[in-house]
Amino acid sequence: MEHEQVEKEVAQKSMLIYLPISIGAAILFFLSATITSSYPLVARIGGTVWVGLLSLIVSMPLVISKVKSSLKNR
């Protein structure tokens, strides 16, 4: 039971870190695409979704491993 609680804690803490990173990257992309160019709205939204998903894929394993190592050290 102890292992399940630790994994649940790691998942919750990690989610609170990597979701804002991904959402922030997507918002920055959307804002920069809106301000600097004249792409259609569909292209900007598609790019925003793509950037959000890719940043989620990249940040998840990095954040989870960092949170796991920090919880092991305490």
N, C-alpha and C positions, 0 to 999 in steps of 0.2 A: 504494500500500500504506500510506503514511503516513496518508492520510485515513481509511482503514478502522480503523486502530489508534486514532486519536483519537476516532472515533465510538464504538468499543467501550469506550474508557476513560470517555467521557462517560456512556454508558448504564449502565455498572457503578457509577460513583460516584453517579449520580442515583438509581438504584434503591436504594442503601443509605441514601438520605435520604428519598425519598418513600414508600417502603413502611412504615417505622416511623411516619411521620406519619399515614398512613391507618389503620394497625392501632391506633395509640394513640387516634385519634379514635373508632374503632369500640368499643374497650374502654371508653373514657370514657362513650360513649353507653349501652352495655350496663349499666355499673355505675350510672349515674345513673338509668336507667329501672328498674333492679332496686330501688334503695334508696328512691327517692322515690315510686314508684307501685306499683299492683298489676295491671299489665298481664299478660296470659298470656305464657307462655314463647315461644310462636310469634311473637307480636307483637314481643317484645323482640329475638328473633333476626333477624326480618325487618328491623326498624329498624336493627339493628347492621350487617347486610349492606348495607343501603341507604346508611347513613352512610359505611361503609368504601369503597364504590364511588364515591360522590360525592366524597369527599375525595381519592380516588386520581385521579379525573378532573380535579379542580381543581389538585391539587398537582403532577401530572406536568409540564405545560408550564412552570409557574413554576420548578420545581427544575431542569429540564433547561436552560432558558435561563440560569439563574444559574450552573450548573456550566460550561456552554460559555463564558460570558463570563469566568469565573475562570480557565479553562484557556488562553484566548487571551491573557490578561494576563501569564501567567508565561513 
